[in-house]
């Protein structure tokens, strides 16, 4: 009897894992209060990046894209955008489960023009500097 078994081959599907796959959205009702409390808190690391999304056709599309890319939950109904809005602020919250459930807060300030798309400033705060940096620069990775 042969203990080595039988030669087998399996087709493997290509899988793409994103940082958002490790994020659990967590909507918090008092985002503004918690955001203010973390502003000068030395335990929280903050990273800011600016970028543009030329492929979006409205601020609503920009909000949906940021929620999807970051994997976080909108807070304080900030995912609701007026139809003809040219400026908006999105508040997001979540827990990064890979590092033991680290809380993460994000604020996305947006401007929109039909010619240029959505210009955004993403500010991320968490208890881990590497995580804050990675999330703030997620559009560039």
C-alpha positions in Angstrom: 0.0 0.0 0.0 1.3 3.5 -0.9 1.0 6.0 2.0 1.8 9.0 -0.2 -1.7 9.3 -1.6 -2.7 10.2 -5.1 -1.4 13.2 -7.1 -4.1 15.9 -7.2 -4.4 19.2 -8.9 -6.9 21.9 -8.0 -7.6 25.1 -9.8 -7.3 28.0 -7.3 -9.4 31.1 -7.8 -7.7 34.4 -7.6 -8.6 36.2 -4.4 -8.1 39.9 -3.6 -8.0 40.8 0.1 -8.4 44.5 1.0 -7.9 46.3 4.3 -11.7 46.9 4.4 -12.2 43.1 4.7 -10.7 43.4 8.2 -12.9 46.3 9.2 -16.2 45.9 11.0 -18.4 48.9 10.6 -19.7 50.3 13.9 -22.1 53.3 13.7 -22.0 55.4 16.8 -24.7 58.0 17.5 -22.4 60.6 19.2 -19.6 60.7 16.6 -19.0 64.5 16.9 -18.4 64.2 20.7 -16.0 61.3 20.4 -14.2 63.0 17.5 -13.7 66.0 19.6 -12.5 63.9 22.5 -9.8 62.2 20.4 -8.5 65.4 18.9 -5.8 66.1 21.5 -5.8 62.7 23.0 -2.2 61.4 22.9 -3.4 57.8 22.6 -4.9 58.4 19.2 -2.8 58.7 16.0 -4.1 60.9 13.3 -3.2 60.8 9.6 -4.6 63.1 6.9 -4.5 62.7 3.1 -6.0 64.6 0.2 -7.0 63.1 -3.1 -9.6 63.3 -5.8 -12.0 60.7 -7.3 -12.5 61.7 -10.9 -14.7 58.7 -11.6 -17.6 59.7 -9.3 -20.5 61.7 -10.8 -21.8 63.2 -7.5 -21.1 63.5 -3.8 -23.5 60.7 -3.2 -21.3 58.4 -5.4 -18.3 59.7 -3.5 -19.9 58.9 -0.1 -20.8 55.4 -1.3 -17.3 54.8 -2.6 -15.6 55.9 0.6 -17.9 53.7 2.7 -17.2 50.7 0.5 -13.4 51.3 0.3 -12.9 51.8 4.0 -15.5 49.2 5.2 -16.7 51.5 7.9 -20.2 52.6 9.0 -21.5 56.1 8.4 -22.4 58.0 11.6 -24.9 60.8 12.4 -26.7 60.2 9.1 -23.7 61.7 7.3 -24.2 59.3 4.4 -27.3 61.3 3.3 -26.3 63.9 0.8 -28.5 66.5 -0.9 -29.0 65.9 -4.6 -27.2 69.2 -5.7 -24.7 69.4 -2.9 -21.2 70.7 -3.8 -19.8 70.2 -0.2 -20.3 67.5 2.3 -18.7 65.9 5.4 -18.9 62.1 6.0 -18.3 60.6 9.4 -17.3 57.0 9.6 -16.6 54.6 12.5 -15.4 51.0 12.7 -13.3 48.4 14.5 -10.2 46.9 12.8 -10.7 43.2 13.8 -7.2 42.0 12.8 -5.5 43.9 15.7 -8.0 42.9 18.4 -10.8 45.3 17.5 -9.0 48.7 17.4 -11.5 51.5 17.2 -11.1 53.7 14.1 -12.7 57.1 13.3 -12.6 58.8 10.0 -13.9 62.2 8.7 -14.1 62.8 4.9 -14.5 66.4 3.8 -15.7 66.5 0.2 -16.1 69.0 -2.6 -17.6 68.3 -6.0 -17.5 69.8 -9.4 -18.7 68.1 -12.6 -15.5 68.9 -14.4 -13.1 67.5 -11.8 -15.1 65.0 -9.7 -14.8 64.8 -6.0 -11.9 66.4 -4.1 -11.5 64.8 -0.6 -9.6 65.3 2.6 -9.6 62.0 4.6 -8.6 62.2 8.3 -8.2 58.9 10.2 -7.8 58.5 13.9 -7.0 55.2 15.7 -4.9 53.8 18.5 -2.4 52.4 16.0 -0.2 54.7 13.8 0.4 52.1 11.1 -3.3 51.5 10.8 -4.1 55.2 10.7 -1.5 55.7 7.9 -2.7 52.7 5.9 -6.4 53.7 6.0 -5.6 57.4 5.2 -3.6 56.3 2.2 -5.9 53.5 1.1 -6.8 55.3 -2.2 -3.2 55.3 -3.2 -2.5 51.6 -2.6 
